[in-house]
Amino acid sequence: MLALIAAVLIVLWLLGFFAFHVSAGVVHVLLIIGIVMLVLHFLRGRAATI
């Protein structure tokens, strides 16, 4: 679930950055949230398999 949310946020960031020219602050916040959620997904996935 976290990976899906992270992927959606990253896609929204790319669209905002390249297509819509949204303000820089919102775009970078979306990127940071997406990356953090993706990292959390991988860390929790490894902890569950151990």
Secondary structure, 3 states (H helix, E strand, C coil): CHHHHHHHHHHHHHHHHHHHCCCHHHHHHHHHHHHHHHHHHHHHHHHHHC
